[in-house]
Amino acid sequence: MKLYFALCCLVLLFASCFRTPAGMANAKENIVQQQNTDSLAVLNEAIADKINLDSIRISDSIAAIQPPVNYDTVFVAGIQRTPCFGKCPQYEIRLYKSGLAEYIGMGAVDKIGKYQCRLDSSIVALVIEKANDYGFFDLNDFYPVNTPQITDFPMCVSSVRKDGELKIVYNRNDAPLNLIKFQNFLDQFFSDKEWRPCQQNTQSETGKGLLPDRN
């Protein structure tokens, strides 16, 4: 009985030690430190999530911003006639999606230099429609096909863009009648337009290369 009483006293003594002000202060300090650590971890996680979200939003905003399309530079159709050993007209006509048209006279023509005129944008659809009517998109890319080229003849280069695809036909001689009719249509269509002189600032003004050189 005395031994049991002594053990109980020892247990109460140890318990009282942990309930001292110093022990309780240490325990409280440990709890506060743990709470601060947990709060800081939660705050850091929230900040990281916000930074990631803001970065995604900024990236999406930048991707959504597209530069405006300059339809004055989107080539749609054109015709170019090259020189020959005689006095063959040498010129180039270009039509852009906006309705802007360019004429560049290089030799044996009344207008030498670069000219422009502004047409209704519906003209673009008309030219493509005529190209369809003449079967332009079903033609070979080069003529003649099975006969020799006559090097004395000038070359006529016709080009039309349809549904994003560019079709170019090089005609030296022996071309089918529908191609010749389409070439004549382009010549006549642009012949009566009000061309105004402008500064020469395109690659085609020098006569280098054939249609097209701008998209």
Secondary structure, DSSP 8 states (H G I E B T S, - for coil): -HHHHHHHHHHHHHHHHHTSHHHHHHHHHHHHHHHHHHHHHHHHHHHHHHHHHHHHHHHHHHHH------GGG-EEEEEEE---SS---EEEEEEETTSEEEEEEEESSS--EEEEEE--THHHHHHHHHHHHTTGGGS-SEE-SSS---TTS--EEEEEEETTEEEEEEESS---HHHHHHHHHHHHHHHTS--EE----SGGGGT-S-S----
